[in-house]
Amino acid sequence: MPLAFGRSILGFAVADTGVTWTNPDLSNTSYDSKSVSIGSLDTFPSGLAFKSDGTKVYFGGVVQDKIFEMDLSTAWDISTASGSTSFSVSSQDGTPLDVVFKSDGTKMMFIGRVNDSVYEYTLSTAWDVTSASYVRTFSVASQDTLPWGLAFKPDGTEMYVGGDNGDQILQYTLSTGWDLSTASYTNNVGISLQTQNPNGLDISPNGDRIYVVAADAPQGIKEYSLSTAWDITTASSSDSFSVTSQTSFPAGVTFKTDGSKMYVIDRDADNIFQYST
């Protein structure tokens, strides 16, 4: 796969939020010295998502087989996260490794390793995981038997899966957004030369950057540029950021809706860390 270096700054109005996204600059990213401990909730946390206004954070708990929800008293300040509610996914899969929400909070998706599948839920109360109800599942086992990361295009018509077994990113197209019954496999790209064990994914709302959590040394966040937005076959390595000063086992990444903050979940000491980009 060709390597490309450098970065362009692109402002992009995120659908449904009115917020302007600017691509993060990983080369100038710094730790905010802010974190929250989540080990009392689960000692194998994985995956990370936020409510679109930054007042809630979500992650998977593999030990408890749950999706956890925490409130932030100050939006986007992870050090203010407290309390928790949760939703058990044990009836579908005991390893919720990454979680994604539709921008209005009425759909939740997670990827599970027991059955190598993505699971779809509706939330009768937006952003409230306790109101979730199971809808359907979609297997990715034919493409990779160790899926970990999960990301979606904002309209739900493209889905991306990190494949730990094949060190690859897989792409699926949904003819109806956020409806897994309409999903079909499209493409993949191998990333083993730059990233092994992709343990989390996020994609920019403009579709020209995808971010991969690298669990192998040097642990950190790897950025890939897509020369054609949303087309994973056009990805090339463009930047990276090490998180080894905070964790030796990153297990999920996500960003503030304007791209100015990055959050990494840690399976080593069970924390969520906050960075400025």
C-alpha positions as CSV (number, residue, x, y, z in Angstrom):
1,M,0.0,0.0,0.0
2,P,1.4,3.4,-0.9
3,L,2.5,5.8,1.9
4,A,1.5,9.4,1.9
5,F,2.7,12.1,4.3
6,G,1.4,15.5,5.3
7,R,-1.9,16.9,6.3
8,S,-4.6,19.2,5.0
9,I,-6.9,21.2,7.1
10,L,-10.5,20.8,6.0
11,G,-13.5,22.5,7.5
12,F,-16.7,20.4,7.2
13,A,-20.2,21.0,8.7
14,V,-21.2,17.8,10.4
15,A,-24.7,16.7,9.5
16,D,-27.3,17.1,12.2
17,T,-25.0,18.9,14.6
18,G,-24.2,22.2,12.9
19,V,-20.6,21.9,14.1
20,T,-17.7,22.5,11.8
21,W,-15.2,19.6,11.7
22,T,-11.5,20.3,11.2
23,N,-9.2,17.3,10.7
24,P,-7.1,16.7,13.8
25,D,-3.3,17.2,13.6
26,L,-1.9,14.1,15.3
27,S,1.7,15.5,14.9
28,N,0.8,18.3,17.3
29,T,-1.6,16.4,19.6
30,S,-0.9,16.6,23.3
31,Y,-2.3,15.0,26.5
32,D,-4.6,17.2,28.5
33,S,-3.7,15.6,31.8
34,K,-7.4,14.6,32.1
35,S,-8.8,11.2,32.5
36,V,-11.5,9.2,34.2
37,S,-11.0,5.8,35.9
38,I,-13.6,3.2,34.8
39,G,-12.1,0.0,36.4
40,S,-14.9,-0.1,38.9
41,L,-17.3,-0.6,36.1
42,D,-15.4,-3.1,34.0
43,T,-11.8,-4.3,33.9
44,F,-11.8,-5.0,30.1
45,P,-13.2,-1.8,28.7
46,S,-13.2,-1.4,24.9
47,G,-14.6,0.9,22.2
48,L,-15.6,4.5,22.8
49,A,-18.4,6.9,21.7
50,F,-19.9,10.2,22.8
51,K,-23.3,11.8,22.7
52,S,-23.2,14.5,19.9
53,D,-23.2,17.3,22.5
54,G,-20.4,15.8,24.6
55,T,-22.5,15.3,27.7
56,K,-22.4,11.5,27.7
57,V,-19.7,8.9,27.0
58,Y,-20.2,5.2,26.2
59,F,-18.0,2.2,26.1
60,G,-18.2,-1.6,26.0
61,G,-17.4,-3.8,29.0
62,V,-16.2,-7.3,28.0
63,V,-16.2,-8.7,31.6
64,Q,-19.7,-7.5,32.4
65,D,-21.1,-8.0,28.8
66,K,-22.5,-4.5,28.9
67,I,-22.6,-1.2,27.1
68,F,-21.9,1.5,29.7
69,E,-23.1,5.1,29.7
70,M,-21.6,7.9,31.9
71,D,-22.6,11.6,32.3
72,L,-20.2,14.5,31.9
73,S,-21.1,17.6,34.0
74,T,-19.0,19.7,31.6
75,A,-19.4,18.7,28.0
76,W,-16.3,17.1,26.4
77,D,-14.3,17.3,29.7
78,I,-13.7,13.6,30.4
79,S,-12.5,14.4,34.0
80,T,-16.1,15.4,34.8
81,A,-17.6,12.0,33.9
82,S,-19.4,10.2,36.7
83,G,-22.1,7.8,37.5
84,S,-23.2,5.1,35.2
85,T,-26.0,3.2,33.6
86,S,-25.6,0.1,31.5
87,F,-27.3,-2.3,29.1
88,S,-26.5,-6.0,29.0
89,V,-25.7,-7.4,25.5
90,S,-25.0,-10.9,26.8
91,S,-28.0,-12.3,24.9
92,Q,-26.3,-11.4,21.7
93,D,-22.6,-11.4,22.3
94,G,-20.4,-11.4,25.4
95,T,-17.5,-9.2,23.9
96,P,-18.8,-5.7,23.0
97,L,-15.5,-4.4,21.6
98,D,-16.6,-1.2,19.9
99,V,-19.8,0.9,19.9
100,V,-21.3,3.5,17.5
101,F,-24.4,5.7,17.7
102,K,-26.5,7.3,15.0
103,S,-26.1,11.1,15.3
104,D,-29.6,11.5,16.8
105,G,-29.0,8.8,19.4
106,T,-31.9,6.5,18.2
107,K,-29.6,3.7,16.9
108,M,-26.8,1.8,18.6
109,M,-24.4,-0.6,16.9
110,F,-21.7,-2.7,18.5
111,I,-19.2,-5.3,17.2
112,G,-18.7,-8.5,19.1
113,R,-16.0,-11.1,18.9
114,V,-17.9,-14.2,20.1
115,N,-19.9,-14.4,17.0
116,D,-17.8,-12.1,14.8
117,S,-20.8,-9.9,14.1
118,V,-22.2,-6.4,14.2
119,Y,-25.4,-5.9,16.3
120,E,-28.1,-3.3,15.7
121,Y,-30.4,-1.8,18.4
122,T,-33.0,0.9,18.5
123,L,-33.2,3.3,21.5
124,S,-36.8,4.3,22.3
125,T,-35.3,7.2,24.3
126,A,-32.4,8.8,22.4
127,W,-29.0,8.3,23.9
128,D,-30.4,6.2,26.8
129,V,-28.8,2.8,26.6
130,T,-31.4,1.4,29.1
131,S,-34.0,1.9,26.4
132,A,-32.2,-0.2,23.8
133,S,-33.9,-3.1,22.1
134,Y,-32.2,-5.7,19.8
135,V,-33.1,-5.6,16.1
136,R,-30.7,-7.7,14.1
137,T,-27.2,-8.9,13.5
138,F,-24.8,-9.0,10.6
139,S,-21.9,-11.5,10.4
140,V,-18.4,-10.4,9.2
141,A,-16.9,-13.9,9.8
142,S,-16.4,-14.5,6.1
143,Q,-14.0,-11.5,6.0
144,D,-12.3,-11.7,9.4
145,T,-12.7,-13.9,12.5
146,L,-11.3,-11.4,15.0
147,P,-13.2,-8.2,14.4
148,W,-12.6,-5.4,16.9
149,G,-13.1,-1.8,15.6
150,L,-16.3,-0.3,14.2
151,A,-17.1,3.0,12.4
152,F,-19.9,4.4,10.3
153,K,-20.5,7.1,7.7
154,P,-22.8,9.6,9.4
155,D,-25.8,8.7,7.2
156,G,-25.2,5.0,8.0
157,T,-24.7,3.9,4.4
158,E,-21.1,2.8,4.9
159,M,-19.7,0.6,7.7
160,Y,-16.0,0.0,8.5
161,V,-14.7,-2.9,10.6
162,G,-11.2,-3.4,11.9
163,G,-10.1,-7.0,11.4
164,D,-7.5,-8.1,14.0
165,N,-7.0,-11.5,12.3
166,G,-6.1,-10.1,8.9
167,D,-4.7,-6.8,10.0
168,Q,-7.2,-5.1,7.7
169,I,-10.0,-2.6,7.5
170,L,-13.2,-3.9,5.9
171,Q,-15.9,-1.8,4.2
172,Y,-19.6,-2.6,3.8
173,T,-22.3,-0.7,2.1
174,L,-25.8,-0.4,3.5
175,S,-28.4,0.4,0.9
176,T,-30.6,1.7,3.7
177,G,-28.7,3.7,6.3
178,W,-28.4,2.2,9.7
179,D,-30.2,-1.0,8.6
180,L,-27.9,-4.0,8.9
181,S,-30.3,-6.2,6.9
182,T,-29.2,-4.1,3.8
183,A,-25.5,-4.5,4.4
184,S,-23.1,-6.1,1.9
185,Y,-19.3,-6.5,1.8
186,T,-17.6,-4.1,-0.5
187,N,-13.8,-3.7,0.0
188,N,-10.9,-4.1,2.3
189,V,-7.4,-2.8,2.7
190,G,-4.5,-4.4,4.4
191,I,-2.7,-2.3,7.0
192,S,-0.2,-4.8,8.5
193,L,2.9,-2.7,7.4
194,Q,1.8,0.2,9.5
195,T,-0.6,-1.2,12.1
196,Q,-1.0,-4.7,13.6
197,N,-3.9,-5.6,15.8
198,P,-6.3,-2.8,14.9
199,N,-8.2,-2.5,18.2
200,G,-10.6,0.4,17.4
201,L,-11.7,2.6,14.6
202,D,-13.1,6.1,14.0
203,I,-13.7,7.9,10.7
204,S,-13.9,11.6,10.1
205,P,-17.4,13.0,9.2
206,N,-16.0,14.1,5.8
207,G,-14.8,10.6,5.1
208,D,-11.2,11.6,4.1
209,R,-9.5,10.2,7.3
210,I,-9.8,7.0,9.2
211,Y,-8.2,6.4,12.6
212,V,-7.0,3.1,13.8
213,V,-6.0,2.0,17.3
214,A,-2.7,0.1,17.2
215,A,-2.4,-2.3,20.1
216,D,1.1,-3.5,19.2
217,A,4.2,-1.4,19.9
218,P,4.4,1.5,19.4
219,Q,0.9,1.7,20.8
220,G,-1.1,4.6,19.5
221,I,-3.4,6.1,16.9
222,K,-2.7,5.7,13.3
223,E,-4.2,8.0,10.7
224,Y,-4.9,7.0,7.1
225,S,-5.9,9.5,4.4
226,L,-8.5,8.4,1.8
227,S,-7.9,10.1,-1.5
228,T,-11.5,9.3,-2.4
229,A,-13.8,10.0,0.5
230,W,-15.4,6.9,2.1
231,D,-13.5,4.5,-0.2
232,I,-11.2,2.4,2.0
233,T,-9.3,1.1,-1.0
234,T,-7.8,4.6,-1.4
235,A,-6.3,4.7,2.1
236,S,-2.7,5.5,2.7
237,S,-0.8,6.0,5.9
238,S,-0.4,9.7,6.8
239,D,0.2,10.3,10.5
240,S,0.4,8.8,13.9
241,F,0.3,9.6,17.6
242,S,1.9,7.5,20.4
243,V,-0.1,6.9,23.7
244,T,2.6,4.9,25.4
245,S,3.0,7.6,28.1
246,Q,-0.6,6.9,29.2
247,T,-1.2,3.3,28.3
248,S,0.3,0.1,26.9
249,F,-3.1,-1.2,25.7
250,P,-5.3,1.3,23.9
251,A,-8.6,-0.2,23.0
252,G,-10.7,2.5,21.4
253,V,-10.6,6.1,20.0
254,T,-13.1,8.8,19.2
255,F,-13.1,12.6,18.7
256,K,-15.1,15.7,19.7
257,T,-17.5,16.6,16.9
258,D,-15.3,19.5,15.8
259,G,-12.1,17.4,15.8
260,S,-10.4,19.5,18.5
261,K,-10.3,16.7,21.2
262,M,-9.3,13.1,21.0
263,Y,-10.3,10.4,23.5
264,V,-8.6,7.0,24.0
265,I,-9.9,4.2,26.2
266,D,-7.3,2.1,28.0
267,R,-7.5,-1.6,28.8
268,D,-4.3,-1.5,30.8
269,A,-5.3,0.5,33.8
270,D,-8.9,1.0,32.8
271,N,-9.1,4.7,32.0
272,I,-10.3,7.1,29.4
273,F,-7.7,9.8,28.4
274,Q,-8.3,13.2,26.8
275,Y,-6.1,14.9,24.3
276,S,-6.0,18.3,22.4
277,T,-5.5,18.0,18.7
